[in-house]
Amino acid sequence: MVGHNFMGKAHSHAWRTAPRFFDLPLTPRMTALAGRDAGRVGAAAATLGWESTETDWRRLIEREDVDLVDICVPGDLHAEIATAALEAGKHVLCEKPLANTVAEAERMVAAAEAAQARGVFAMCGFSYRRTPALTLAKRLVDSGALGPIRHVRAQYLQDWLTDENTPLTWRLDKDKSGSGSLGDIGAHIIDAAQWIAGSDLTGVSALLTTFVADRPIGGDFVGLGGTGGTDGPRGPVTVDDAAMFTARFADGAVGVFEATRFALGRKNAMRLELNGSKASLAFDFEDMNALWFYDAADEPNAGFRRIQATEPEHPYTGNWWPVGHGLGYEHAFTHQAVDFIEAIAQGQAPSPSFAEALQVQRVLEAVATSAADESRWTAI
């Protein structure tokens, strides 16, 4: 694995946990962790359960005892690492968004397709797909329970940047992150909406805005943000703080999307609602074990009913706790590892593929293009 901060911790937990709760055809061995600083990566490896360390990701690719490379670093490094790993015959799991530009993502897709012809596989880490309630939502849509989809509403609301003195991090640097709330959290709702609806976006009209133009350089870093000084040097914020757009799907449905890290009181409200001709469903990650479902065939005043997605027949949940004992954020990453391992063992292409992630990247680019052109309708 390359990288050992937030995503590195989540992925490490997944690789450790997957073979202990799921009967896997292959057993992951956490062979090596790469990071730039020898002291920090050594401490991380000891904490997270890695057998050895490297201070150059290229050494991972050269090692014969490494079969899979897991990329958990900022987006500006994704293309170079993933392409080199695939060309060296290593399977690749790459965090989202796939890259910082469509051109980079297209090169990664080409490398992935060439590797797949040799039995080497690549997957992009849109982990929310593996939340049991959302996977159940996908099953319901695929079964025809909602009928043709007419509306999709998608939001991802956080508030960790609302303090103007939250310090400057790589997520606020366009050169490293590619974009702000749009790519960081907006990519998740774009992927989830297209995946559950079973239809790609074909065009958008968008607005991007930045509320705080500069932030403290340095400070006390906690979680994604922290506290910076009020009288020290400040650096420019070069990404969006909030992204909003309307969209049309290939099947005729219309969508409304919003992603922001300035919604006070909303900590991780990743929300989706789909309205079909026969039924509707709704989900909010802050109540992640629940899926809300409304069937027009029910009594008129029945309203939405709450499905607690913890039954053994629900996706993934039979491998965990007794009914009603909910799962958490970390479990989606374990399910992601399980699905990737099973795909590799079966010699089947995993999902989301790099090609699916490229479609998300094209949406991100269209949103940015529309926002820079007075919200003009922009085809994808």
N, C-alpha and C positions, 0 to 999 in steps of 0.2 A: 504494500500500500504506500502511496505517496501522499504525505500530509497527515497531520495528527491533531488538528484542533477540533472544532465543533463536529464537522462531518467525519473526520477521522475517528473520533470517539464513537460516534453512532455506528459507523461501519465496522469498527473493531468489535463492538458489542455483538453485532449481527453475526460475524464470522465465528465468534466464540460460542454463540448460543445456538445457531442453526442445527448443528449435529446433535445437540443434547435434547432437542424437542421434536425433531423431525427425522424420520428414517430416510436418510439420504443415500443415493447410489455412489456418491463420492464424498470423502471427508476432507474438509478444508484444513490445511495446516498453515498457521500464521507464521510464515517463514521470515519475512523481512519487512521492516518499516523504514521509509526514507524521509528525511527532513534536512534542512540546510544546516542547522546548528547541532553539533555532535552531542552536546550536553542535554539540550532539550529533547532531541529525538531519543536519546538513551533513556531518559526519565520516562518519556511517553511509552516507549516499548515495554519497560518494566511494569508500568501501570496497566497498560492495555492488553498485555499478553503476547507480544511479538518476540520471536526467538532471537533476532539479530537486527542490526541497523545499518543503514547506509546514509551518507550525506550527499550523494549524487544519485538522482533517479535513474540515470543511465546504467548504473551498476546493477540495479534490479533486473533490467532487461538483459544484461549480459549473463546473469546467473542461471545455471542449468537447473537449479532447484526451485525456480519460480515458474509457474505455469500460467498464472493469472495476475494481472496488474490492476489494482483498484485506485482510481484517480480521485483524490479528495483535496485538490488545491484550487486556487482561483482560476477563472476561466481563461486567462491569457496563456496558461500553460497546457490546457487540455489537448489542443490539436497536436502539438509537438510530441507530447508523451504518448498519447493514444496511437498516433500513426507509427511511431517508432516501435512501440510494444507489439502492435498487430503485425508489422512487417517482420518482427523477430519471432513470430509464432506464439505470442502470448495472448490468451483471452483478455478482454478489457471490460471492466465496469467503470464508467465515467459519470461523475456527478453532473447534474443539470445546472444551467442550460448547457447544451453540448459544447458550444464554443462562444466566442465573442462576436463573430460575424458569420454571415451565410457562407462566404467563401471558405472560411476555415471549416465550417461544418460539412460543406460539400467534399472537401479533401478527406475528412474523417470518414464520411460515408463511402467514398471510393476505396479507402484503405480497408474498411470493414467488409465491403463486398468482396474484395480480392482475398481477404483472409478467410472469409466464410467458405469460399471455394476450396480452401485447403483444410476445412474442418476446425477453423479458429473463429470464435464468436465474440461479439461486442454487444453491450447493452448500456443504455443510458439510465441513470438513477432517478427516475421520477417515482419516488418512494410512496407518495400518497395513493397511487394505484393499489398498493397492497394493504391499505386500511380495510378491514373486513366489511364495514358498512358501505364503503364506496365500491368495493368489488361486488357486493350484493346488488348495489344500484346498477352496475353494468349488466349483471345477469338479468335483472328485471327488464331493462330496456331491450336487451337482446332477445328476450322471450316474447316481446311484443306487448307486454303488460301496459305500457304507456301509450301504445299506438304511435302514429307519426309525431315526432317532436316539433313543437311550434315555438317555444321560448326556452332559452337557456340564460340563467343569471349566475354569474360567477364573481365572487369577491374574495380577496385575501387582505385582511385588515390586521395590522400590527401597530404598536405605538412606541417602539424602542428608540425612535429618532426624534421624538417630539421636543426634547430638550435641545435648544440650540447649542448647548455646550457639550453635548455628547461628542466624544473625540472622533477625529478623522480616521477611518479604517479603509482597508482595501475595497470594501463594498461601496465606498463613496468615490472611488477612483475609476473612471471610465476605461482607462488603459488596462486595468487589471480585471474589472468585473464586466465590462461590456455595456452595462446599463445599471440602473438602480432598482427601484421596486419592480419595474417592468420585467427584468430578467431574473431577479432574485426570487420573487414570489409570484409575479404574474405568469412566469413560465409554467408554474405548477397548475394554475387554474386553466390555462390554455390547454395543456396536455390532458388534464382530467376531463374538461368539457368535451374535447374532441373524442377522447377515448370512450367515455360513457355514452355520448350521443351517437357514436359510430359514424361521424361525419366531420370532414375537415372544414375549417374556415376558408372562405374564398375572398373576403374583402373586409376592410375596416375603415372607420373614421375615428381618429384618436386625438387625445389631449394629454400632454406630459407637462408636469410642473415641478419646479424646485423651490421649496419654501425657505430653506436656509442655505445661503450662498457660500458660506465658509464655516469651518469648524476648528476647534483647538487641535494642534498637532501634539500628540502625546496625552497622557492622563492616566487615570485608573480604569483599565479595561475590565469589564464584567459582562459575561455572556456575549451578546452581539455588539453591545455598546459600552456604556460606562460613563465616567464623569471626567471632563477635561477642565483645564484651567480657564479662568475668565479674563486673565490679563496677559497671557502668553501669546506666542505666535499662532496664527491660524492659517489654514490652507484651504484652497478652493474645493468645493463640492462640484464634481463634474458629471453627475448623474441625476436622474429624475428622482424626486421624493414621492411622487404619486403618478399613476397612470390610469387613464380611463378611456374606454373605447366601445363603440357599438360595432356589431359584426353581423355578417350573414354566413350561414353554413351551406355546404354544397347541396344538402337535401331540402333547402328552403327555409329552415328554421332561422330565427333571428336571435342575437345574443347581446348581452350587456356585461361588460367586464370592468372590474375596478381592483387596483392593487395599490396599497399605500402602507407606509410605515409611520404615519402620522395620525392614526385613528385612536385617540385617547380612550383608554379602557378596553381596547381590543388587543389581546395578547397574541393569539394565533388563530384568528377567525377565518379559516379557509372554508368558504361556503359555496354550495352549489344548489341550484333549484332548476329542475326541468319540468316543463308543462307539456304534456302530450294531448292527444285527442281523447284518450280514455282515462288517463290518470296523471298524477304529478308525484314527484319525489323531491325531498329536500334534505340537505346535510350541512352540518356545521362542525368543524374539527374540534371546537372547544367542548363539544359533546360527542366525541368521536365514536363511541360505541352505539350510537343511535342513528337510525335512518327513518325519516318521516315519509309516509306514503298516503296519498289520497286517491281513492278509486271512485270515479263518477257513478259507478253502478251501486255504490253503497247508499244508505239512507241520506237524504239531502243534508241533514244537520250533523252527520257523523264526523265531519271534519277530517283532519289528518290523524292518522294513527302512528304511534311510535313503535318501531321495530327495534328491539334490543338485539343487536347483531353479535350475540355471544352463544348461540345454540351450536351444537356439534355439527349440524348440517350447513352452517354458514361458512363462508370461505375462511380457511386457515384456523378457525377458532377451536376445532376439535383437538388440536395438538397442544392446547394450553390448559386453561383452568376450568373448574366446574362452571356450569351455566350461571350467567350473571356476574361473574368475576371479570371485570373489564380489562381490556388491553390498553397499552399506552403508545406514545409516540415511537418508542424504540422498536416495537414489534414489527412495524412496517418494513424496517430495514432488514430484520431477520427474514421476513417473508420474501423480500427482494433477493437476498442471498440464496434462499432455498430455491426459488424459481430459476435463478441463473444456474445454479449447480445442476438442477434437474435437466435444464435445456442442454447444457454441455454434455452431460452423460448420455442423453438421448440423441445427440447429434442434430438437434433442432434449433432453428434461429430463435433467440429469446426476444421478448417484447417488454418495454419499448426498444426497438432497434435504433441504430444511429439514423436510419432513414426517417423513422417516426419523429425523432428528436430534431432532425433537419426541418421538418414541417413546422414544428414549434418555432425554430429559429427564424423561419421565413415570416411567420406571424409577427414575431418581435420586430423584425426589420420593417415590415409594413406599418406597424404601429408607430415606430420612430419616424418613418418617412411621412406618414400622414400628419403627425403632430408638428413636424417642421414645415408643413405646407398648409397651414391654416385649417387643419383637420379635414383636408380634402379626402374624398373616398379613394382608397388605395387598394388595388387588387393584389391578391397573394398568388 
